[in-house]
Amino acid sequence: MMPKDPAILLSYVNTKLRDEFPSLAELCAALDADRAVLEATLERLDYRYSPERNQFI
């Protein structure tokens, strides 16, 4: 289960991307997460996914 708090979610997702998953698509598939909802949640904190860096920046 992914954290609900957006700031904690950001840290959680970036750590998972760094340590376990080569892409956001693979993370979402493995964790059964809705990519659009995840991106919209983190956009509220002004973070967007960078495929080149494989993290939200």
Secondary structure, 3 states (H helix, E strand, C coil): CCCCCHHHHHHHHHHHHHHCCCCHHHHHHHHCCCHHHHHHHHHCCCCCEECCCCEEC
